[in-house]
Amino acid sequence: MQRLVEHELTAWQLSEERKVLLVRGARQVGKTWSIRNLGRSFDLFLEFNFEEDPNLSGFFNGRLEPHFLCERLSAYAGKSIVPGKTLIFLDEIQACPNALRALRFFHEKMPELHVVAAGSLLEFALAEISSFGVGRIEYRHMYPLSIREFVIACGYEGALELVCREQTHDGDNALHGQLIDLTRVYMMIGGFPEVVQHYVSKRDLPGCMLLLDDLLTTLKSDFSKYRKRVPANRLISVFESIAAQAGGKFVYSRVANDLRSEQVRDAAELLVLSGLAYRILHTSAQSLPLGAQANHRRFKMVPCDVGLYQRISGLRLSEDVIKDDKTVVNSGPAAELLAGTELLASSPPRTRPELFYWHRESRGSNAEVDYVVQARSDIVPVEVKAGRRGSMRSLRMFLESHQSSYGIRTSLEPFSEYGDIRVIPLYALGAWMNLVSNA
């Protein structure tokens, strides 16, 4: 499957000013696959996995000088390491903190050698290394497949490009209908590569549900790796509560009666660090940057993938679910989550973006905008509507009280406009975000 981040990996490969590359993201989002795919463009590719082969850590217990390390890694692999022709891939590098420390020296003393590393619990390891690789390491962040990547994997890239380019207002347009159908499927299965690959090859939705169940079991089993920080059963409780509270303000006391607020907070923070959950901060959004006006005590939380959310929430397949807008896609929290993951996945991958929302700060007011984003130098409110209709009162209230040029309504509707409000189909939201964030 084509991953859009691979364009970034190729650009890194060709850059004369590249640094050592660290690819970050949750488990099972496709980091290893994409790096292996990059390795096909090199004459030589050496992969070292610190979880599969604990003996590798022994090479990093002493000197961390790159030439010294390359000599030993080359002998261990039985292959030559030739700067400019070899890609060295250090996978699951969080299992060897000294290997993380060594990355900076590769940039300083062997800048001509291509070195890339990846891991799924990197944030935990990086937090324990002071001033890690400042100015010597560059990052790329990966997420589950976006709707755009899912559409491409299903073979409808041409339809998506044509509809987005022409921005037809015709809701009966056959191409728009095809893309809405794919959006329904994506809403059920999400974007984890293994699940998407199964759907693309077999069109087997029940099988996708089983894979999602297996994935959930694997992710929960991984919580045992966090046990030095937070007990695994507490992480499971918080993870499930994040799904249950999706769409509204996250309240610590709703997780479990026997947990204190600080215990829930610590568990939630670990889930955010691991990439399994995202925090959506409240912001007054009066000026840029949005984070400068964020209220860190008021936030929402959502799981990292809409397919996981659906399974945690008890989605079961039926003919109605597959065909009827009012079942899957018309679930407000699921549509809101999908829009948030699209905004994240379509942001520049060099930095880890943040999500923000707005709530009118006055007594008795329930006006709320699902997301607020920076689009070039403008502040743009984004309202998510799960179906084809819905009030835009909160969106208009935001536009009246802020200096925004326009607002976005994203839904199942085709492209259209209502004065200073632009309607963008859910399947095109990522393309719009990519356009305005990379301009």
N, C-alpha and C positions, 0 to 999 in steps of 0.2 A: 504493500500500500504506500502511496505517496504521502509523505509527511512534509508539511510546508516548512518546518524548521530545517529540513535538509538543505534548503537554499542557503540558510545561514551557515550550516556546517561547511558547505562547499566554498562559500565566501571566506570563511576562516582559513580553509586549506590554502587558498590562493593568495591570501594577504601576506605582504612582506613585513607587515607590522604586527603579525599575530603574536599572541601570548599563549601560554599553556591554557587549554580549554577545559572547563569543568561543566558538565551537563547535569542539571538538577531537575528533580521531579519525583512524584510519588512512584511507588512500586507499580510495575506492570503498565506503564504508560508508553513504553516503546523506546526507551533510551538506548538500550543495548542493540536493538535491531537497526536503528538509524545509524549508529556509529559503525556497526559492521558493514552496513551499506556504503558508508563513506570509505571504509577500508578497501572496498573493491577498486577504488580509483588510485590506489597506491601500488607500487611495485611489490612492497612487502608490508604485511600486516601482522602484528604480534598482539595477542590479547592475553591479559593476565587477570584472573578473577580471584580476589582475595578471600571470598567466602568458599568457593569451590576448592581452592588450594591454599590452606593455611600456611603451608611451608614457605610461600612467597614472602610472608611478612619477615622472615629471617633475613632476607637481603637488605631490609631497611632498618635493622637494629643497630647498625654501626654508622659508618660513613654514609652521608647522603649526597656525595659528590656525583654528578650525573654520569661522567665517563666511567667511574668506578661501578655504578649501578648498571649501566648499559652493558658493560663487559660481562657481568654476572647473569643478567637477564638473558643476554644473547646465548651464553653457554647453556643456560637452563632450558631455553626454548629450542636450541639447536638450529637457530637461524641468525643471520647477520642483521645488525642494525645499522642502516646507512642513512645519515641525516639527509633530508630532502627527498628520500625515496621510501622511507619507512614511517608507518603510523603505529605508535605505541598506544595501546588502549588498556588503561588500568580500571577494571570494573569492580563494583562494590568496594570502592576505595575507603569507605567509612570504616571497614573492618581493620584497616591498618593506618592509624593516625600518623605514623612516621612517614608513610607514603604520601599522605596529604602534605606534610611538612616539606617533603622533598620536591614538590611540584615547583615551588618558587625558584629552586636552584636550576631546574631545567631551562627556565626562561633566562636566567642570568648567565649561565655558562654554556648552554647548548641551544641557543635560540633557533638554529636552523632545523632542529629535530621537531617533528610533529608529535605532540603528546596530548592525549585527551583522556579525561577521567570521568567516571560517572558513579552514582550511588543513590540509594533510595532513602537513606536516613542521614544524609549528609549534614543537614542543619544541626543535628545533635553533636556530630563530631566537630564541625566547624566552630561551634560555640565554645568548645574547650581548647581551641588553639588561638592564642592571642595574636592580634594583627596578622591574620593569615593572608599571605600572598598579596598584600596591598600593592596595586600597580603592576603585578606580575601575572595575575590570573584573570582570565575573562570568562564570562558565564553565558550559558544559554539555558532557558527554562522551558521544560516540556510539560505538556498536559495531555489528557486523553484526546482522542480525535475530536475536532470541531465538527459542526454540521457540514461546513464546506468540505473538509477532508472526507467525511462520510459520503457525501454526494459524489465526490471524485472517485472514491473507492467503489461505489455502486455503478460507475460508468456514465454519470449524468453531468460531467463537468461542463460540456457544451451548453446544456440547457441552463445551468446556473449562470454561466458567463453571459449568455444571450439575454436572459431575463433581467439580470443586474445592469447590463449595458443599456437596454432599451427602457427599463423601468416602466413596463406596461401597466396601465391602470385597469386592465381587463381582468376581473376576477374569474371569468370563465375560460381564460387562456389555458390551453392544454398543458403548456410547460409549467405554468404556475401550479396547476393541479398536481402534476408529477412531483414537484418539489415539496408541496404540502404533504403529499403521501409519504415522501421520504422523511419529512420532519416528524410525522406521526411515529414512524418506525424508530427513528433516532430517539424520540422521547421515551420509548419503551426500553431500548437496549443500551443507550448511552454510547460512549466513545472509547471504551477500553479496547485496545487493538485486537486481542484474542477474540472478544465477542463480535466485533465488527467483521473480522476475517471469517468467522463462522457464518455470519449472516450473508456476507457477500458470496461465499462459495456454495452455500446450501439453502439460503432463504428459509432457514429453520428457526422460527421465533421461539418455540418451546425449548429447543436446544440452547438458544442464547440465554434463556432464563436460567437453565441449569448451570451454564458457565458463569453467570453473574452470582449465583448462589455459591459456587465453588470459590469465586474470587472473594466474596465477602468472608467466607470461612478462612481463606488464606490471610486476608488482611487482619482479621481478628486474631488469628494465630500469631501474626507478627507483633501484636501488642505485648507479647511476653518479652520482646526485646527491649521494651521500655520500662521493665519492672523495677529497675533501679531508681526510676523517677516517679512512676505512677503505677499502681497495680493494674493488671490487665482487665479485670472485671469492671473497674471504675472507668477505664477508657471505653469499654464496650457500652456501658450505660450512657456515657456522655455522647458517644458517636450516634447511638440510636436516638437520643434526645435531640441532637442537632437536626436529624431528619424530621422528627416529630414537630419541632418548632420552626421548621423552614417556612419562610414567608412572613414571619413576625419577629419582634424583638426577642433576642435570646435571653431567657431568665434562668439564672442559676438554680433557684429554688424549685424549678419544675423538673429537674433531672432526677433527683431521688431525695427522699425525706431524710435519709441518714448521712447525706454528704454536706459538708460545709461549703460555703461559697468559694473559699480559696482552693479547696480540693477540686471543685468543678473547673475553676479557672485554670489551674495548672494542667489538668487533663485536656481541656480545650486548646490550650496553647500548644501542647505536644501534637495534637491532631493537625493544627494549622502548620506547624513546623514540618510535619511529615508530608504535607501536601494532600492529606485526605479530607480536609475541610477548609473552607474559606470564610473569612470574617468580612462582613460588610459594615463599615463604620458610618455612623451618622455624621453629616457635615452641614454646616449652615450654608456653604457654597456661595458665599458673597464675593469671593475673589480667589485667585489662584495663588499658591497650590491648594488643592482641595484638602490635603492632609493637614495643613496648618490650622484648619478650622474644624477638625474632626473631634468628636466627643468619644473618647476611648471607653467610656462607661456605658455607652448606648450603642448597641450593634446587633446585627443579625448574624446568623451562621447557617451555612448550607454545606452538604456533602460535595465532594469534588466532581461528581458525575451524576447525571440525571437517571441513568440506568440503575446505579446503586441505590439512589434515592427511591426509585419506584419499587425495588425489591424489598428494601427495608420497610417501606410503607405498605407492603402487602399486595402489590399489583399482581393480578392473576389474568392470564390471557383468556380471551373469549372472542367470538366473532364481533360482538359489539365494540370491544376495546379496539380491535383492529380497524373498524370501519367508521366509528362514530366520533366526531370532533368533541362531543360533550363528555367523553370518558377520559381519555389520556391527555390529549393536548389541552383540553379545557380545564385541566387542573391548575389553578392559579399558582400554588407554590412550585409545581414542576416547571411551568412555563417561566416563572421568575428565575428559578435555578438555571434553566437552560440558557436564558439570556445572559446571566452573570458569567457562566462558564465560557460563553461565546466571546464576551468582552475580554475576559482574561486571555483566552487562547489566541486572540487576534491582536493583542498588544505586543509591542516590541519585545522579543525574547531575551534581550540582554539584561533586563532588570525584572524583578518580581513586582508586578503591578498590584495596586490596591483597589478594592471596590468600595464605593460610597453610595449612600442613599440620603434622602432628605425627608424630614418630617416637620410640618409647620409647628414652630415652638410657641404655641399659645394655648391657653386653657380651653378645653372643649373642642379643639380642632382635631380632625382626623385626616387632614390632607397629607398625603404622602406620595413621593415619587420613588419608584423602585431603585433607580440608579442615577447617579450624576457622574458624568465623565468630562474629561478635558479633551476637546477636539480642536487641535491647533491652539489658538489663544482664547478660545471660547469655552464657556461652561454650558454643557448641554444636558438637560434632563431627559431621561429615558424611562418611559412608562411601558410596562409589559401587560398586554391583554391576551388572555389565553385563547379566546375565541375570535370572532369576527366583528364583535361590537363591544361597546363599553364606554363609560363616561370618561371624559378628559378633564374633569373639573380640577383635579390636583395638578395636572400638567399646566393648565392655564393659570392657576394660582401661582405656580412657581415662576412662570414667564412674566407675570405682572409684577412680582416682587424682586426679580433678579435682572441683571443686565445680560440676559442670554438672547442671542439672535434668533434661535429657533429651538424647538423641542422635537423629540423622537417618540413616536408611538410604534411599538413593534408587536405584531400579532399575526394571525393567519391571513389577513387582508393582503391584497396586492399593493404595489406602490401607489401612493396617492398623497395628497396634501390637503390640510385644512388650515388655510392661512399660514401662520408661522409654525405649524405642526406638520412634520413630515412623517408619513406612514411607511415603515420599512418591514417587509415580511421577516418573520423569525429566521428563515434560512439565509437571509441576506444581511443580518445584523453584523456578523463577523466581518464580512467584506467591507461594510461601511466603517467599522471601527479600525480595520487595518488601513483603510484609505486616509482617515483623518489623523491617525496616530503616527503614521510614517511620512506625512507630508513635510 
